[in-house]
Amino acid sequence: MDGRPVLVCTEYEDATADLVIAELNRRRVPVLRFDPGRDSPAPMVLAAHIGAGGISRTKPGGGWYGRLTVGNRTADLSAVRALYHRRPSPYRTENGEQAARFAAQENRRGFGGVLGALPGCLYLSHPQAIARAEYKPAQLDAAARAGLIVPATLISNDPEEAEQFCAEQATVYKPLHAGSYDVGGEPAGIWTAPVEAGQIDGAVRHSAHLFQAQVPKVADVRAVAVGEQVFSARITAPPGVVDWRAEYQSLTYEPVTCPDETRGALVRFLASFGLNFGAFDFAVTADGAWWFLECNPNGQWAWLEDSAGLPITHAVADLLENGASRHD
């Protein structure tokens, strides 16, 4: 039995990671789960070495070696087969004090730096690749270069430019960052919404805005790419719903086959960022065309696996267990 461990880097409550860990346990693949933002400096202990001479003796093949210990479990850094970077907590600061801020940054660069440079390790996906791919302007450029159909898009803080764009076609506004917001003491999101030229005012000057031609869709598709495998589900929302994420309780799902041309473009998209995973959203028009909207490089998929019967857990576990990908 291959005793090399898989590291799962995520927050404590992560139902998606739970599915993958359960499958890896079933396969008898050793797993070490931790949340570096909450576990550092204790109960996580890192002892990583590199270089020649003294304590840092050269390891055959070079690279970092040593150990990562979380609680009563330890992983050999030079033998990690894969790291599943899901959704770890940010490295903590306490009370905003200067020393605590310094320690948090040292942890991010020290612990995070070592975990991002493990020899022979497959990353699903590498945290730096995920960070690069979260920028929507880069996504749209990569999608167009990969051969996907991209709606006309404007990113601007110029009210006149925005007003003209909205006057030329049916337009939606969407945030550039899908963060959570507090509305009346409750967490809320900002969904994609129609916007007309007459609604544009000087407030546009305060930040960058993303305006996009509204695709006359008949349905949506969420395509989950794991390595070179693509699992797709058609999502049907009630008439008039622009952003299906705002109507989870009213959606229906069915598995669909991703067209070969689109699948190839998704593989090229992932390769351009060095990713091994992506959750892609498409708008589907009456003629069957798939219009690229965005990619979440670390998106959720567990609910879709259950609703549409897609074997995503097995695909993720396969990649982590086998530790091989063309995107390394």
C-alpha positions as CSV (number, residue, x, y, z in Angstrom):
1,M,0.0,0.0,0.0
2,D,1.3,3.5,-0.9
3,G,1.7,5.3,2.4
4,R,2.3,8.8,1.0
5,P,-0.2,11.2,2.5
6,V,-2.6,13.7,1.0
7,L,-2.8,17.0,2.8
8,V,-6.2,18.6,2.9
9,C,-6.0,22.3,3.7
10,T,-9.4,23.8,4.5
11,E,-11.6,25.2,7.2
12,Y,-13.0,23.0,9.9
13,E,-16.6,23.0,8.5
14,D,-16.3,22.0,4.8
15,A,-18.9,19.5,3.6
16,T,-17.2,19.3,0.2
17,A,-13.8,18.3,1.7
18,D,-15.6,15.8,4.0
19,L,-16.8,13.9,0.9
20,V,-13.4,13.7,-0.6
21,I,-11.7,12.7,2.7
22,A,-14.3,10.0,3.2
23,E,-13.5,8.6,-0.2
24,L,-9.8,8.7,0.4
25,N,-10.3,6.9,3.7
26,R,-12.3,4.3,1.9
27,R,-9.3,3.8,-0.4
28,R,-6.9,3.6,2.6
29,V,-5.1,6.8,1.4
30,P,-3.5,8.5,4.4
31,V,-5.0,12.0,4.9
32,L,-3.8,14.9,7.1
33,R,-6.4,17.6,7.4
34,F,-5.6,21.0,8.8
35,D,-6.5,24.7,8.7
36,P,-3.3,26.7,8.8
37,G,-5.0,30.0,9.5
38,R,-6.5,28.6,12.7
39,D,-4.0,25.8,13.5
40,S,-0.9,28.0,13.4
41,P,1.2,28.3,15.4
42,A,-0.4,25.5,17.5
43,P,-1.5,22.7,17.2
44,M,0.3,22.8,13.8
45,V,4.0,22.4,14.1
46,L,6.3,22.7,11.0
47,A,9.9,21.7,10.8
48,A,11.1,22.1,7.2
49,H,14.7,21.9,5.9
50,I,16.5,22.6,2.7
51,G,20.1,23.2,1.7
52,A,23.5,21.6,2.5
53,G,25.5,21.5,5.7
54,G,24.7,21.5,9.4
55,I,21.2,20.5,10.4
56,S,19.9,21.2,6.9
57,R,21.5,18.2,5.3
58,T,20.9,17.8,1.6
59,K,18.1,15.5,0.8
60,P,18.4,13.2,-2.3
61,G,16.8,15.0,-5.2
62,G,16.8,18.3,-3.4
63,G,13.7,20.2,-2.2
64,W,12.1,20.8,1.2
65,Y,12.0,17.9,3.7
66,G,11.1,17.5,7.3
67,R,7.7,17.1,9.0
68,L,4.3,18.7,9.4
69,T,2.5,17.7,12.7
70,V,-1.1,18.5,13.5
71,G,-2.2,17.2,16.8
72,N,-1.0,13.7,17.1
73,R,-0.6,13.1,13.3
74,T,2.6,13.8,11.3
75,A,3.3,13.9,7.6
76,D,6.7,13.6,5.9
77,L,7.0,16.8,3.7
78,S,9.2,15.0,1.1
79,A,6.6,12.3,0.7
80,V,3.4,14.3,0.3
81,R,1.6,13.0,-2.9
82,A,-0.9,15.8,-3.1
83,L,-2.3,18.9,-1.4
84,Y,-6.0,19.7,-1.7
85,H,-6.2,23.4,-1.2
86,R,-9.9,24.0,-0.5
87,R,-10.9,26.9,1.6
88,P,-8.5,27.5,4.5
89,S,-9.1,30.4,6.9
90,P,-6.9,33.5,6.5
91,Y,-3.9,33.6,8.7
92,R,-5.0,35.2,12.0
93,T,-4.2,38.4,13.6
94,E,-5.1,39.1,17.2
95,N,-6.5,42.5,18.3
96,G,-4.9,44.2,15.3
97,E,-1.6,44.6,17.2
98,Q,1.6,45.2,15.3
99,A,3.3,42.0,16.7
100,A,0.2,39.9,15.8
101,R,0.0,41.3,12.3
102,F,3.7,40.6,11.8
103,A,3.3,37.0,13.1
104,A,0.4,36.4,10.7
105,Q,2.4,37.6,7.7
106,E,5.3,35.5,8.8
107,N,3.0,32.4,9.1
108,R,1.5,33.1,5.6
109,R,4.9,33.3,4.0
110,G,6.6,30.6,6.0
111,F,3.9,27.9,6.4
112,G,2.2,28.9,3.2
113,G,5.5,29.2,1.4
114,V,6.7,25.7,2.3
115,L,3.3,24.1,1.7
116,G,3.3,25.7,-1.8
117,A,6.8,24.3,-2.6
118,L,6.6,20.6,-1.8
119,P,8.7,18.4,-4.0
120,G,6.8,16.0,-6.3
121,C,3.4,17.2,-4.9
122,L,0.3,17.6,-7.0
123,Y,-1.7,20.6,-6.1
124,L,-5.5,20.8,-6.5
125,S,-4.9,23.6,-7.1
126,H,-1.8,25.6,-6.2
127,P,-2.9,28.5,-4.0
128,Q,-1.0,31.0,-6.1
129,A,-2.6,29.7,-9.3
130,I,-6.0,30.0,-7.6
131,A,-5.3,33.6,-6.6
132,R,-4.3,34.5,-10.2
133,A,-7.4,32.9,-11.7
134,E,-9.7,34.8,-9.4
135,Y,-9.3,38.0,-11.4
136,K,-12.2,38.2,-13.8
137,P,-10.4,40.3,-16.4
138,A,-7.7,37.6,-16.6
139,Q,-10.5,34.9,-16.8
140,L,-12.2,36.6,-19.7
141,D,-9.0,37.1,-21.6
142,A,-8.0,33.4,-21.0
143,A,-11.5,32.2,-22.0
144,A,-11.3,34.1,-25.3
145,R,-7.8,32.9,-26.0
146,A,-8.9,29.3,-25.3
147,G,-11.7,29.5,-27.8
148,L,-14.8,30.0,-25.6
149,I,-17.5,32.5,-26.6
150,V,-17.3,35.6,-24.4
151,P,-20.1,38.2,-24.2
152,A,-19.2,41.8,-24.9
153,T,-17.8,43.2,-21.7
154,L,-16.8,46.6,-20.3
155,I,-14.8,47.2,-17.1
156,S,-14.7,50.9,-16.3
157,N,-15.3,53.6,-13.7
158,D,-16.3,56.1,-16.4
159,P,-20.0,56.9,-16.2
160,E,-20.2,58.1,-19.8
161,E,-18.6,55.0,-21.1
162,A,-20.8,52.8,-19.0
163,E,-24.0,54.7,-20.1
164,Q,-23.1,54.3,-23.7
165,F,-22.3,50.6,-23.3
166,C,-25.7,50.0,-21.6
167,A,-27.5,52.0,-24.3
168,E,-26.1,49.7,-27.0
169,Q,-27.4,46.4,-25.8
170,A,-29.3,44.7,-22.9
171,T,-26.7,44.8,-20.1
172,V,-26.1,43.2,-16.7
173,Y,-23.9,44.4,-13.9
174,K,-21.9,41.9,-11.8
175,P,-19.3,42.4,-9.1
176,L,-15.7,41.7,-9.8
177,H,-15.3,40.0,-6.4
178,A,-17.8,37.5,-5.1
179,G,-17.4,38.5,-1.5
180,S,-20.1,38.4,1.2
181,Y,-21.7,41.5,2.5
182,D,-23.7,42.4,5.6
183,V,-27.3,43.6,5.0
184,G,-29.3,44.3,8.1
185,G,-27.0,42.1,10.2
186,E,-27.4,39.1,7.8
187,P,-24.8,37.9,5.3
188,A,-25.8,38.5,1.7
189,G,-24.3,38.4,-1.8
190,I,-24.5,40.8,-4.8
191,W,-26.1,38.9,-7.7
192,T,-25.8,39.6,-11.4
193,A,-28.6,42.1,-12.3
194,P,-29.9,44.0,-15.3
195,V,-28.9,47.6,-15.6
196,E,-30.1,50.3,-18.0
197,A,-28.4,53.4,-19.3
198,G,-30.7,55.6,-17.3
199,Q,-29.5,54.0,-14.0
200,I,-25.9,55.0,-14.6
201,D,-24.8,58.0,-12.5
202,G,-21.6,59.5,-11.0
203,A,-21.3,56.8,-8.4
204,V,-19.7,54.6,-11.1
205,R,-16.5,56.8,-10.6
206,H,-15.9,55.4,-7.1
207,S,-14.7,52.0,-8.2
208,A,-14.2,49.7,-11.2
209,H,-17.5,48.1,-12.5
210,L,-18.1,45.1,-14.8
211,F,-20.8,45.5,-17.3
212,Q,-21.6,42.7,-19.7
213,A,-24.0,42.1,-22.6
214,Q,-26.9,40.1,-21.4
215,V,-27.0,36.7,-23.1
216,P,-30.5,35.7,-24.2
217,K,-30.2,32.3,-22.4
218,V,-32.7,29.5,-22.2
219,A,-30.7,27.7,-19.4
220,D,-27.5,27.8,-17.5
221,V,-24.7,25.2,-17.2
222,R,-22.2,24.6,-14.4
223,A,-19.3,22.6,-15.8
224,V,-16.9,21.2,-13.2
225,A,-13.4,20.4,-14.6
226,V,-11.2,18.1,-12.6
227,G,-7.9,17.6,-14.4
228,E,-9.0,16.8,-17.9
229,Q,-12.4,15.4,-16.9
230,V,-15.5,17.7,-17.2
231,F,-18.8,17.1,-15.5
232,S,-21.7,19.3,-16.6
233,A,-25.2,20.0,-15.3
234,R,-27.9,22.0,-17.0
235,I,-29.6,24.3,-14.5
236,T,-33.1,25.6,-15.2
237,A,-34.4,28.5,-13.2
238,P,-37.9,30.1,-13.2
239,P,-38.6,32.5,-16.1
240,G,-37.1,35.9,-15.7
241,V,-34.3,34.9,-13.2
242,V,-31.0,36.4,-14.3
243,D,-28.7,34.9,-11.7
244,W,-29.7,31.3,-10.7
245,R,-27.6,31.5,-7.5
246,A,-30.3,33.8,-6.0
247,E,-33.0,31.0,-6.5
248,Y,-31.5,27.8,-5.3
249,Q,-34.8,26.4,-4.0
250,S,-36.5,26.9,-7.4
251,L,-33.9,25.2,-9.6
252,T,-33.9,21.9,-11.5
253,Y,-30.9,20.0,-12.7
254,E,-30.0,17.4,-15.3
255,P,-26.6,16.1,-16.4
256,V,-25.5,17.1,-19.9
257,T,-22.6,16.2,-22.0
258,C,-20.0,19.0,-22.5
259,P,-19.3,19.5,-26.2
260,D,-15.9,18.3,-27.2
261,E,-14.8,21.7,-28.5
262,T,-15.8,23.3,-25.2
263,R,-14.2,20.6,-23.1
264,G,-10.9,21.1,-25.0
265,A,-11.2,24.9,-24.4
266,L,-11.7,24.3,-20.6
267,V,-8.6,22.1,-20.5
268,R,-6.6,24.9,-22.2
269,F,-8.1,27.5,-19.8
270,L,-7.0,25.5,-16.8
271,A,-3.5,25.0,-18.3
272,S,-3.1,28.7,-18.9
273,F,-3.4,29.3,-15.1
274,G,-1.8,26.1,-14.0
275,L,-5.0,24.9,-12.4
276,N,-6.2,21.3,-11.8
277,F,-9.8,22.3,-11.1
278,G,-12.4,24.9,-12.2
279,A,-16.1,25.4,-11.7
280,F,-17.3,27.1,-14.9
281,D,-20.6,28.9,-15.5
282,F,-22.1,29.2,-18.9
283,A,-25.3,30.7,-20.4
284,V,-26.9,28.5,-23.0
285,T,-28.9,30.0,-25.9
286,A,-31.7,28.5,-28.0
287,D,-29.2,27.5,-30.7
288,G,-27.3,25.4,-28.1
289,A,-24.3,27.7,-27.9
290,W,-22.4,27.8,-24.5
291,W,-21.4,31.4,-23.6
292,F,-18.7,31.7,-21.0
293,L,-19.6,33.8,-17.9
294,E,-16.9,33.0,-15.3
295,C,-14.8,30.4,-13.6
296,N,-14.5,29.9,-9.9
297,P,-11.1,28.2,-9.5
298,N,-12.1,26.8,-6.1
299,G,-15.9,26.6,-6.5
300,Q,-18.5,24.5,-4.7
301,W,-19.7,21.3,-6.4
302,A,-21.0,18.9,-3.7
303,W,-24.7,20.0,-4.1
304,L,-24.4,19.5,-7.8
305,E,-23.0,16.0,-7.5
306,D,-26.1,15.0,-5.5
307,S,-28.7,16.9,-7.6
308,A,-27.4,15.9,-11.0
309,G,-25.8,12.5,-10.2
310,L,-22.2,13.6,-11.2
311,P,-19.3,11.5,-9.9
312,I,-17.1,14.5,-9.0
313,T,-16.0,13.1,-5.6
314,H,-14.5,10.1,-7.3
315,A,-12.7,12.2,-9.9
316,V,-11.2,14.5,-7.2
317,A,-10.1,11.5,-5.1
318,D,-8.6,9.8,-8.2
319,L,-6.5,12.9,-9.0
320,L,-5.3,13.3,-5.4
321,E,-4.6,9.6,-5.0
322,N,-2.7,9.2,-8.3
323,G,-0.9,12.5,-8.0
324,A,-0.5,13.1,-11.7
325,S,-1.7,15.9,-13.9
326,R,-0.6,17.6,-17.2
327,H,-0.9,20.9,-15.4
328,D,2.0,20.3,-13.0
